[in-house]
Amino acid sequence: MRCFIGIAASTKLKDSIYELIEEIRPILHAKFVEKENLHLTLNFLGELREDEVNSVKETINNVNVSRFFIGLHGLDCYPSPMRARVLWIGITEGRGELEALLKNFRGNTPHMTIARFNEPINATSIVNNYSTHYFGRMEINEIVLFQSVLTPKGPIYIKFWSRIL
């Protein structure tokens, strides 16, 4: 089973993000993340066997973390705005708590991916135009083990198991 550990975006936050996506969709040739799939990835795990899934559940259960809030603000790109392959939203409020949580899962810089490009593009103007855009905040109150099912229409993320904080 193809899996990742993550945090689902709240409905309110998804709505805010999709307002921006609908605004920039006509000017960016990108594959945008479907609204229902918006999430923060803590660690992409890839293909797991059943015994590995149980080990991941145990790891999640042993994480010492309380509920906290994050705020999403501004756009940026990987690897850079000049040669963008991925467009993402940054985390401002709660960044320290989120980074501490990520250490449990060997995660990357806290962010929420909203689009991918087939080829590198120069997205500097989009990043600059939306550098101060505030998307809102949400409470981090659940860690989810997602199953990622690849289909011809794109991935489907299934909430396989979760731990409420």
Order of alpha helices (4+ residues) and beta strands (2+ residues): beta-alpha-beta-beta-alpha-beta-beta-alpha-beta-alpha-beta-beta-beta
